[in-house]
Amino acid sequence: MAKKIYFIDSRVEKFDYRYSLSGKLEKGLERINLTKYFSKDELVPIKMHLGNRGGHHTIRPNFVRLVAEQLKKVGARPFVTDSSRVKPYEYLEVANEMGYNQLSLGCPVIIADGIFGRDSVTVKAGKILKELAIPSAIYDAKSMMVLSHIKGHIDSSLAGAIKNLAMGCVCPQPRGHTWKEGGRGKMHFQMTEIMAWNKELCTYCAICADNCPVEAITVTKEFFEVDEEKCWRCGRCVKICPEKALSVPISHDNFLASLAESAKAVLDTFEPGKVLYINFILDVQPECDCMAVSDNPLIQDQGILIGDDIVAIETATMDLIEKATPLPQSKAEGIKLKKGEDILSALHKKDARIQIKAAEKLGLGESDYYLEKI
């Protein structure tokens, strides 16, 4: 049976709050009946990406506050959270700079794996990852609201709800383990060994070191070194190197399959029907919110999707992106799409839908859906 996905069009028909994106989001959350998912006095994590210094295309705080208020109306006790992407204390400071704090959102903002990034519970995963460490604030929760800012990504092409769970709900380096034993790095490690460095091309500008999330790279005027034990294999340094002095022989099939596997490990910690997804197809920039910049959107804003099936909502998201016209004055300009191709896959040169198909194969949902417009 086709899954229902609520669709809030970004176009505004009248100069009336009820027709604004906020007004329609409020109406959509009321129509979906949050009491089906969240109980009175239940602590509910609102899982989202908290951004990075230099970026600005994240989910606007007013939308997050609206979601928190709607959860409070049904008696739930929400808190906004993400696992540590940089040092947790610094990540909270970043969140505050992005406008995510208790005053602006009306609920606490915490780091899911603790102020030192080690609070987690190890769970079984699939045949690729074997086991993963889930942050305690996610593992101990009975339900979850997942807010995903839709954008591109260097490794997965699509950064949506699946990646939001797969990467954001896994502790980077759990207590007593290396990064590749039970943490987020296990997924990146599916792609490659350490990056290759071309000394002849390198200008020692240190942009790679400045942007490394784990401070694994050391650069001086005539010296370049990578700490292989620290390195997550995330590929960010390769992406941003202006001289193309860094390269990596990437094979993405296992990586994309591992995203689905990780998302399943996260969802298996919840009872069925206790996770709700909201995809914001707004400011669809080419790179992840992890980057220290935000580039022009690739397509015009499409709107917001709400649903409880992760495969259906991701499929609907990609269908909307595929139909959208690439925008001029963006990285999409000049790219000629083939029939059935979307701008994210074309830009990053890998099929964005692989992770969705892998998630469906693992039984996380169904790709068959229909839209109900709010």
Secondary structure, 3 states (H helix, E strand, C coil): CCEEEEEEECCCCCCCHHHCHHHHHHHHHHHHCHHHCCCCCCEEEEECCCCCCCCCCCCCHHHHHHHHHHHHHCCCEEEEEECCCCCHHHHHHHHHHCCCCHHHHCCCEEECCCCCCCCEEEEECCCCCCEEEEEHHHHCCCCEEEEEECEEECCCEEECHHHHHHCCCCCCCCCCCCHHHHCCHHHHCCCCCCCEECCCCCCCCCHHHHHCCCCCEEECCCCEEECCCCCCCCCHHHHHCCCCCEECCCCCHHHHHHHHHHHHHHHCCCCCCCEEEEEEECCCCCCCCCCCCCCCCCECCCEEEEECCHHHHHHHHHHHHHHCCECCCCCCCCCCCCCCCCHHHHHHCCCCCHHHHHHHHCCCCCCCEEEEEC
